[in-house]
Amino acid sequence: MALTTRNGVNAPVRTVRDPFSMARELLSWDPFFGGRPATAFAPAFEVKETSEAFVLKADLPGVAEADLDIGVHNNVLTVSGSRSAEERKEGESYALYERQFGSFTRSFSLPDIADGEKIAAALENGVLTLTIGKKTEAKPRKISLSKQ
């Protein structure tokens, strides 16, 4: 018995499937992770430029300052860290486990106008803020006309 009819005639039921869902499932499948899709901790970053500096922000909830490493080498800024999973106790079972844990590394090539010596970092409420100053010769300046 068909569930739908069109003009009194039984119509086939069509299932609409996302054409990319199979690709997503195949690319995230890890045979060494119990057949379940493996997820890695990959924090989101945003980078913006102001007239005075470059500002990078990253969402790092649950990452302690001691687990965070920030460095600059050859004009490449590298941010790495880790977030540890909670210890699972015997007798506990999870109905849903979507939180991501593990280590991450992100690298950003700094433009020539960035001053690698003027970098300030702050971790507050799970948000990392990096402020990279610009070189003074790179900042715009107004040139006034002289009267002759």
N, C-alpha and C positions, 0 to 999 in steps of 0.2 A: 504494500500500500504506500503510495507516494504521499509525502507530506505537503507538497504544493501542487496546485492546479492552475492551469492557464487556459481560459476559455473552456472550462469543463474537461480539459484533457490533462492527464497526468504529465507533469513536467519533471525532468530529472533534477535532483538536488545537486547544486554545484557548490563545491568547497573552494573558497578563495584562499590561496596560500601565498605568503610573502615569497617572492622568487629568490630573495637573497638569504632567507633563513637557513637554507641548507649550507650555503657557503659559510655563514657565520658559525654554524654548528661544527662543520668540518675543520675550520681554521682554529677553533678554540679547543678542540678535543685533544687531550693528552693521554696516550695509552698508559703512561707510567703514573698517572694520577687517579687510578681506580676507575677509568672510563668516564669520569665526570669532567666537564670543562674546567680547565685550570684558570684561575684568576690571579693576577699579580697586582700588587699595590703600585699604582701609577698616579701620583698626585697631579692635579691640574695646575697649570701656571698661567699667569697673564703678564704681559710685558707692555709697558707704555713708556713713552718718551715725553718729558716735559722740557721746558726751556733750560732748566738747570741740571737735570739728571735723567737717568733711565731708572725706572722702578719696576721691579719684578715682585710679584706676589704669588704665593703657592699655598694651597689648602693642605695642611699637614696635621689633621686631627689625630691625636694619640701618639705623635712622634715627640719624644723627649729631646731636649737640647743636647744631651749627652750622645744621642743616637744620630745626630745631624753633623755633616761635615761640609764646609763651604770653602772653596779655594779658587785661586786664579793662577793660571800658568800659560804663558805665551798668548795672552789676550783671550783665553777661553775660561769662562766661569763655569765651575762644576759644582753642582749641588747633589749630595748623596746622603742617604739615610736609611733607616729601617723602622718598621713598626712590627712589634712582636704580637703573636696571637695569644689569646688568653689560654691558660692551661686548662685542658679538658679533664674533668674529674670523672672517675669511674662511676657509672650509674646514671650519668647525665646523657640525655639524648636531645638532639636538636630537631625541631620541626622545620626550621629554615636557617641557613647559614650563608649569608651573602657578603659579610664583611671581608675585606681584603687585607692581607698581611704580607710582609716580606720586605725586601730591600729594593731601593730604586736609585738610579743615577740619571741626572739630566745635565747636559752641557750646552752652553750658549756661547757663540762667538761674539765677542764684544767689538763694536765698531771702533775705528781709529780715534774717534773723538771722545771715547769713554776713558776715564782716568782710573786705571786699576788700583791706584793708591788711595782713592777716595770711595771706599765701599763700606756702607754701614748695614748691619744685619740685625733684625729683631724678630723674635718669635713670641707672638702674643695671641692668646685664645685660639691656638691651632692654626694661625696664619703667619707664614714666614714672609717678611718684607725685606727686600734687598734694595738699597738705594745706591746707585753707581753715579758718582758725579761726572760732569763733563769737563774736559780740559778747558782752561780759561781762554786759550786762543780759538777754541771752537765755538764759543758762545757768541751770539750776534751782538753787535754793538752799534750804536748810532754815531755817525760821523757828522759833525756840524761843519757848516760852511764858514770859511773865514772871509772877512771883508778886506778887500785890497785897496 
